[in-house]
Every structure is written in structure tokens, then in C-alpha cells.
Amino acid sequence: METVLPIRKIIHVDMDAFYASVEQLDNPDLRGKPIAVGGSSARGVVSAASYEARKYGVRSAMSGVLARKLCPELIFVRTNFERYKEVSAIIRKVFFEYTDLVEPLSLDEAYLDVTENKKGNPSATLIAKEIREKIKEKTGLNASAGISINKFIAKVASDINKPNGQKTVPPEEVLDFLESLDIKKFYGVGKVMKEKMYRHGIYTGKDLKSKSFEYLQENFGKSGSYYYSIVRGIHTSKVKPERTRKSLAAERTFSKNISSELFMLERLEDIATEVEKRLKKSKVAGKTITLKIKYSDFTLKTRSKTLPLYISSKELILDNVKDLLFQEKMKNSVRLLGISLSNLNNEDKKRPKPKEDTSIDVQLKLDF
């Protein structure tokens, strides 16, 4: 049995080194130089890096100290979120000139469904080109784009010709594109999952596609059915103008490393208070609670548990976080603690898992 999925025209627009590019735009002295947005102090973390800095290996979420070692000439600039939001608002106005189906992922990226659009243009490729040109005209900044039949492929494609480029994967090329793709290029496959895939002999999309539905479920749990689908071009998530929040979190980075669990509990109480405040503001509760721990050597660990009932109160959050904290003995001092609640009571019902014989019909030719 063959499942014929609707072919949509999805664009993923991703601004190039957004925070850093805004800083270089506003300060001509920074143009062409390696800059990092974020803290340069011993506790500072890079929020974004210019392409000049990336050549040295500087990346977001990296410590300011390490970034400086990699690039001694690195210029640190303080974050200015009000300015970034201002520029982001201009970019989103451009998006809405073409479609109302805009799903922002952050200040610097969004999905657009242009299957039917305000310009009556049948070519998603030409629309993406127009949008990028208009963003450049109105803000002076470069954007990259990916264009394809669903959000997953569009997201992967937007990274192919960065910076200041775009990549279209039309329906008839989807399966070949996914098979030839390095597994680490698959959106959602991070460092840990990449290594796990490698251990199973999965290095490309073709390798992934060769594994059966049962094999992927057995070895990758709930993610198995997801990987089985996406490598076959199946990703049914629609562009949602109002995104449903999937988790809510708060965290703190400390000025000095903490080694005492008593001090950790004090900090966690403050964090739990903030999480409770955010839950009440969003009018949600969650079942899955996660404790995030970043050690002084920058090793990041998470510990989670799923409860039978939804919770939102600080007291219940803290009680469960204590269990997670004492799950195992701390082996190092801690620089960051965080608490998140997911599996919220605003989520849609789970979609049924795909059957093994599910496939995508790519015979339909559309003007992409």
C-alpha cells in the first residue's frame, strides 16, 4: 500500500550569523573582523559568532575563554536583544507580504508555507529569492533559504549554500537528496546521536534507509519511527502560525562553581520559583521534569522523570528535582543548573506511527 502525501511548498529562511551581522551592520569598524556576541569574562558564553570568527572554530555556546584561545584577535560585543528584535520585526513584515502561514522558530529563522501565496507566484524558489533580496534591501543583512516539500527538508536545505545562498529540493529529487546526505546533516541528529548512528553503521541517509522499521525502533526507541519516516521524505508537520509550546524552562549560570549540594538546592529553589511563574503565565502544566547540569569542565548532563499527573507548583517541581539531583553523586563542581517541564497539557494527541510500507509519491511534478 502506498500513501500519497500532499505536496506543499515550504521555505525555511535563516539569517546568516544574525546577532553578529546586526552588530557589524551598526558598527562599520567591526565589518570584516572576527567578532563574538556574548561575554568575554571567565564565565562568559558566546551567543553568536561572525563568519570571520567561525573560520577559527568559534561557535555559539562556547566559553568566552576558549573562543579567545582559538582566536586571539576576537572582538567581544555585548548582546543587544532590543535591537535584534527590532530588526527581526522588519524581516517578519517581509514574510507576511507573501503568506500568513509563517512559523517563527526564533528571532532569526522561520518556516513559510507558500503553496498558496499572496503574490500568486507558483515558484517557491523565486519567492525565496525575492524574500532574500527584500530582506537585504530593508535591513542590509543576508539570509539563506531552503525550499522543499516539507519543513524537515527545507530546514536541512537552508544550510547547504550558506551564507547568502539557497537550495531547492523539488519533489522528484527528495529521495536522492536524502539518501546522499551525511547523517550529521539531518536536522535533529546532534553529536551524541551522530556517534550512536555511526556505531550502527549509519553514515548517510542511504544507510539509514536500509534499516528496517523494527530495527530503528529497537535501537533508537521512540525516535526510530521518526528517522524511518524522514529519510523517506515523510514529515507531515504543518507550518503553524501559532506554535504550541512544547516545554518551559529556566536556568542559571553561577559566577563561581558550586560543589556543595546544599548550595545547589538553594539555587534550584530559585529556579523552580521562576519555572512556576512562567508556567502560570502560560497557563500550562507538565508531566516530564528535567534537571540540567553543566559541570566546570563544560560537560552537560540531563536527568529526567515522567510523572503520572501534570504539575505546575514550585513545591512539586522542587521535590522531583531533588530526587533527580541525588540520583547519583556529583563528580565535579557545577557552573550551571536548569529545570525544564515538558509533555505539557497543551500538546496535540500523538499521531499514529507510520506503517512499514509507507512511502512518498514523488511522481507529481510541480513548479518549484
C-alpha positions, 0 to 999 in steps of 0.5 A: 500500500502506498500513501500519497502525501500532499505536496506543499511548498515550504521555505525555511529562511535563516539569517546568516550569523544574525546577532553578529551581522546586526552588530557589524551592520551598526558598527562599520569598524567591526565589518570584516573582523572576527567578532563574538556576541556574548561575554568575554569574562571567565564565565562568559558564553558566546551567543553568536559568532561572525563568519570571520570568527567561525573560520577559527572554530568559534561557535555559539555556546562556547566559553568566552575563554576558549573562543579567545584561545582559538582566536586571539584577535576576537572582538567581544560585543555585548548582546543587544536583544532590543535591537535584534528584535527590532530588526527581526520585526522588519524581516517578519513584515517581509514574510507576511507580504507573501503568506500568513502561514509563517512559523517563527522558530526564533528571532532569526529563522522561520518556516513559510508555507507558500503553496498558496501565496499572496503574490500568486507566484507558483515558484517557491524558489523565486519567492525565496529569492525575492524574500532574500533580496527584500530582506537585504534591501530593508535591513542590509543583512543576508539570509539563506533559504531552503525550499522543499516539500516539507519543513524537515527538508527545507530546514536541512536545505537552508544550510547547504549554500550558506551564507547568502545562498539557497537550495531547492529540493523539488519533489522528484529529487527528495529521495536522492537528496536524502539518501546522499546526505551525511547523517550529521546533516539531518536536522535533529541528529546532534553529536551524541546521536551522530556517534550512536548512528555511526556505531550502527553503521549509519553514515548517510541517509542511504544507510539509514534507509536500509534499516528496517522499521523494527530495527530503528525502533529497537535501537533508537526507541521512540525516535526510530519511527521518526528517522524511518519516516524522514529519510523517506521524505515523510514529515507531515508537520504543518507550518503553524502560525501559532506554535504550541509550546512544547516545554518551559524552562529556566536556568542559571549560570553561577559566577563561581562553581558550586560543589556543595549540594546544599548550595545547589538546592538553594539555587534550584529553589530559585529556579523552580520559583521562576519555572512556576511563574512562567508556567502560570503565565502560560497557563500550562502544566507538565508531566516530564521534569528535567534537571540540567547540569553543566559541570566546570569542565563544560560537560552537560548532563540531563536527568529526567522523570515522567510523572503520572499527573501534570504539575505546575507548583514550585513545591512539586517541581522542587521535590522531583528535582531533588530526587533527580539531583541525588540520583547519583553523586556529583563528580565535579563542581557545577557552573550551571543548573536548569529545570525544564517541564515538558509533555505539557497539557497543551500538546496535540494527541500523538499521531499514529506511527507510520506503517512499514510500507509507507512511502512518498509519491514523488511522481507529481511534478510541480513548479518549484 
